[in-house]
């Protein structure tokens, strides 16, 4: 899976790696929410903070940029639409469209905020192991009624387990069909059907086997979870994060 | 046993939804993805309760930062981002498809109706959200966020009905 997605855990020894995953999730939520109302000075200070953190965690910046390239296209489109559609003092005119100062300002603001939100997520996922995310989600959901938090945590674990299985199966089936000269069939619908139908049947059989294996191993939902100790560092970082968000909202 | 098997199926469809999101073609602010094909299938195959559970687990996994959303992204930020409305719209959509399938026993015409309604619900959530977050007007949002995807959606609806019909005898 790591080869397929830019967003994955990187082993490390930084302050963020050592932090309790529950605290990181809470911090990510309050930062994302306060970003909705942040303007330029706040965005600037947050960018500064995030750059320091990225340097501290040692994420290679070049790989970050290549991995986010599709996201940059999206940002560019949003920026251009904002620029064209906002009315205000004209900056310069091309026939048909007027580019305004307000449009430039609004476009930059919106794109900067979206970029910050994505970078926050990137920072979180590269410093938190999947098993830690799973247990902390279960613990955070526990006080909310009507949500079966243990089953949700199990399902999250299963989702992560199934994704590479699906990719593997797709690869196997497409190789098998190639060996049977599927590429000589001109009809794309036929070729698609020859790939999708065995794939779906195969993965559902896998899910069946998995359920059987879980029953055989006496799986039940009320298995105990290991809770990591909350240390002083966690509270300190949370307090700092909270203050920082407060600061973001009021400058 | 039955409960565990349904848990496994629901997780599998959620994982398929995640895989469908990886295969994304970036056109405009909303990439074309196979996600909703598997959302339709969750409703058609699992019914409202387990379908909802699967999609909720998918969204939760994404919100908690696992890389399951379009382009391999994750994080609560993505749910608040421009495409967040579509993702949240999956929940009522899968509930509608599941309910209709349960009540009518998977008749094809009702299936088509349910899938079209579900698609409309997904777009209603998605477009409203898109226009709030990016500040575009509703018409602009419709043009970038809905019109280019309608032909693809028609194909996805047909495919979902076809796959569901072939899989139902196997899994139930």
Interface residues (C-beta under 8 A of the other chain):
Chain A: X1 X4 X5 X6 X7 X8 X25 X28 X29 X32 X33 X35 X36 X70 X71 X73 X74 X77 X78 X81 X82 X85 X86 X106 X110 X114 X117 X118 X120 X121 X122 X124 X125 X128 X130 X133 X136 X137 X141 X147 X148 X151 X152 X154 X155 X156 X158 X159 X160 X161 X162 X163 X165 X166 X167 X196 X197 X200 X201 X203 X204 X206 X207 X208 X210 X211 X214 X215 X219
Chain B: X1 X4 X5 X7 X8 X9 X10 X11 X12 X14 X15 X16 X18 X19 X22 X24 X26 X28 X29 X31 X53 X54 X56 X57 X58 X60 X61 X64 X65 X66 X67 X68 X71 X72 X73 X74 X75 X76 X77 X78 X80 X81 X82 X133 X134 X135 X136 X137 X140 X144 X159 X163 X166 X167 X170 X171
